[in-house]
Amino acid sequence: MPLAQTPQDGFDLDVAVVIVGAGAAGLTAALAARDGGADVLLLERDENPRGSTSMSQGYACAAGTKFQKERGIDDDADRFYADIMARTKGKADPRIARTVAENSGIAIDWLVEKHDIPFRMNIAWAGFFGHSVNRMHGMPTKTGEELHGALIRAAANAGVDLVTGAHVDLVYADPDGRATGVRVRRSDDTVETIGCKALVLATCGFGANHEMVRNHITSFGEAPYYRYFGHEGNEGEGIQWGVELGGAIGCMDAFQGYGALAEPYGIIVNYETVMHGGFTVNVEGKRFSNEVADISGQALNVLRQPQGTGWIVFDDARRALVEDLPEFRDLASLGAVRSADTPADLAKLMNIPADAFLQTWAEVERLAAGAAQCPFGRDFTGKAPLSGRLHAIRTTGALFHTQGGLMVDEGAQVLRPDGSRLPNLFAGGGTACSISGTGVDGYLPAAGLGTAITLGRLAGISAAQLAKD
Ligand SMILES: Cc1cc2nc3c(=O)[nH]c(=O)nc-3n(C[C@H](O)[C@H](O)[C@H](O)COP(=O)(O)OP(=O)(O)OC[C@H]3O[C@@H](n4cnc5c(N)ncnc54)[C@H](O)[C@@H]3O)c2cc1C
């Protein structure tokens, strides 16, 4: 039973602000609520918080940061908003898009300056995929684990009470939709009830809930063998509670896909291998897409190929860009990277028709020389042709993270379908509707963490204010 009436004899414990889910959104909300002077209890179902945040590459997009200004990058909320609307063909919710555009830079600067989160700009980021300027902020190690660890440390320093092994399985509410508390099931199966003045839902999206995916994300109809590669705890509970309390949902068919998940290893292949001149072929040895047009939509492009797989082909120069990353080291040690001195030998190692692959190879050389037009519209000129020792990794398409969720206002407060606010419910990260419009192709790189920390911060500020009032 996900919702219940407030217990008549009260709760085991009362706290001003309860936050459910200790990923980027929940931790950021907790930091902001502590900054606002509230007592905060952060409840996380896993013993060791990981979430999709730890699985990610740790990049967050944000506009108008001090890092951008130092580098002379001309960016602001209007430009970011315009990029969101262009990428989503106007389908992103304008209010949420505007809120994220206006607050993302503030959130990054605040995390860096007030809470020592080691964001920096990724200068090497070559592809913007809809960002008209470089607004990629990431960790020195380029890992979500580093970001997650830094947020957890900051939360401890700020006095956030983080309880792990604490699965929230019930929300208590009054008939007017006011959330009054939650029930927590601990790892040893004991239960506790906790009352609150404000409740922040940061349980991410619903990627691990296959029924919800089936009901909401129709584009997998043509490619039903997708891999879900987000956190297994993201079962959409926060979104469901929000709806049961009377909240509205939006953009439920939107998701972040990725066409470069090593198959069958389930490890990310860093896309710099492709962006800088690598390419992808299917098991017939043929290219099938503009690999750099849409990093998220490439998931469906790959899944639509025979066997739902492709091979990313690159060389030593592109390998050098990524080989120090932990995930690439894992791929190499597991034997996922096939290497050869000639295209013909590489085709043998990929077990694909050599004739077709050699034709593709020759065509890519012509494209790089500007002597032919790519049928998929990719511009290879300006990239050195692949040469020297060659490499290939087999990949498939994956669902990383759902993008639809609860509709929120400028303070990340959850809205009813008529636009009025639920009394004390807030949402951020994958639990809130994102800025990706509909389907797979509205996702701007690093929008997942960008919105998680931006809406998380706003939810924390609003929840602390409400609890104080
Ligand atoms: C492989 C991968 C790479 C990615 N790379 C990037 C990237 O580089 N940049 C980017 O912007 N985005 C990226 N994303 C997306 C990004 O990770 C997410 O958008 C972001 O982590 C969402 O943060 P969150 O706090 O909403 O969710 P999460 O980090 O998933 O946190 C949600 C937490 O809630 C907990 N929880 C769920 N239900 C309950 C419950 N009932 N009770 C208690 N706890 C609960 C979960 O255990 C989890 O710890 C990537 C995603 C994946 C999978």
The ligand as an ORCA input file, in Angstrom:
! r2SCAN-3c Opt
* xyz 0 1
  C      25.675      4.784    -17.090
  C      25.093      6.144    -16.910
  C      25.845      7.250    -17.256
  C      25.309      8.519    -17.098
  N      26.102      9.607    -17.347
  C      25.593     10.826    -17.119
  C      26.417     11.985    -17.227
  O      27.634     11.930    -17.424
  N      25.824     13.193    -17.076
  C      24.494     13.320    -16.751
  O      24.013     14.441    -16.618
  N      23.728     12.249    -16.553
  C      24.240     11.016    -16.709
  N      23.456      9.930    -16.460
  C      22.127     10.169    -15.836
  C      22.350     10.533    -14.354
  O      23.080      9.510    -13.740
  C      21.021     10.731    -13.655
  O      20.299     11.713    -14.349
  C      21.216     11.223    -12.213
  O      22.129     10.402    -11.536
  C      19.887     11.234    -11.500
  O      20.114     11.558    -10.155
  P      19.023     11.200     -9.087
  O      19.494     11.710     -7.771
  O      17.684     11.631     -9.567
  O      18.969      9.599     -9.091
  P      19.943      8.485     -8.481
  O      21.354      8.892     -8.487
  O      19.595      7.213     -9.153
  O      19.494      8.416     -6.968
  C      18.207      7.925     -6.586
  C      18.396      7.208     -5.270
  O      17.109      6.938     -4.701
  C      17.180      5.687     -4.045
  N      15.808      5.214     -3.880
  C      14.944      4.865     -4.860
  N      13.768      4.499     -4.324
  C      13.897      4.604     -2.975
  C      13.022      4.377     -1.870
  N      11.762      3.956     -2.055
  N      13.491      4.584     -0.609
  C      14.756      5.020     -0.398
  N      15.627      5.261     -1.413
  C      15.197      5.072     -2.691
  C      18.023      4.842     -4.985
  O      18.557      3.727     -4.322
  C      19.081      5.861     -5.430
  O      20.219      5.818     -4.587
  C      23.980      8.665    -16.611
  C      23.225      7.555    -16.268
  C      23.774      6.293    -16.402
  C      22.966      5.108    -15.997
*
